[in-house]
Amino acid sequence: MTRKDYVALAAAIRETRIPIERGLFLAGPEGSKSAALEAIESVELNIARVLYADNSRFDRNRFLKACRTAGTVQS
C-alpha cells in the first residue's frame, strides 16, 4: 500500500466519525453515541495495526490523528 492509500483510509474513517460526533448519525440515547465512537476507535486501531504490519515505517499516531481531525495530512 502507498501513502495515498493510507490517507484515503483515514479520510474514510473520518467521514464516518464526523456525523457520530455531531450526533447526526444516531437518534438513540447519548450512550449510543459513545458506543458508536468506541467502535470507530476500535476500527481505527485495528486498521493501524494492519497497516503497520504491511509497512514498519507506517506512522500509527499520524494515521490516528488523520482519522480524527479534519484537513489533510502533510508530509
N, C-alpha and C positions, 0 to 999 in steps of 0.2 A: 504494500500500500504506500501511497505517497502522502506528502504533507497536505496536498489538495483534498485527498480522501479524508484525512483526519479533520480538516476544517469543515468539510461537508457534514461529517457525522456530528461534530459539535453543534453546528448550526441546526441540524435536525432535532437534536435533543433540546436545544434552547427554544426552538419553536414550539415544542411540546410543553415545556416548562412554563412559558410565559402566561398562557391562559389559566393555568392552575394557580400560579402565584397571584394573579389578579382576581381569582375567584370566579372566572367566567366559564370554566370547564365543568365544574361540579355544582349541582344545585343542592346537594346534601349538606349536612352539618359541617361545622368547621373541622371536626376530626377527619372528615373525608378528604379535605384539602391537605391536611397534614399527612395522612396516609398516602395520598397520591404523590406528594413531594418526596416522601421517603422511598416510594417505589421508583421514581425517576432517578433519585440519587443512587439507588442500588444498581440501576441500569448503567448510569454513568460510570460507576466504579468497575462494574464487570466489563464494560467495553474498554475502559482504560487498561485493565489487566490484559485483555486480549491484544490490544494494540502494542503494549509493551512487550508481550511475548513475540510479536511479529517483528519488533524493532527495539532493541535495547537502548537506543538513543531517544526514544519517544519520551516526551516531557509530560508526565502524568498531570502535574499541577497546572501546567499551561492549558492542557486539554480540558480539565475540570473547570478552570476559570472561564474558558471559552464556552462551555456548556451552560454556564450560569450567568453570564453577563452579555449585554448587547454590544454590538460593534464587531469589528474584525480583529483577528489575531495578527499581530505584527511579527515579522521575522526577528 
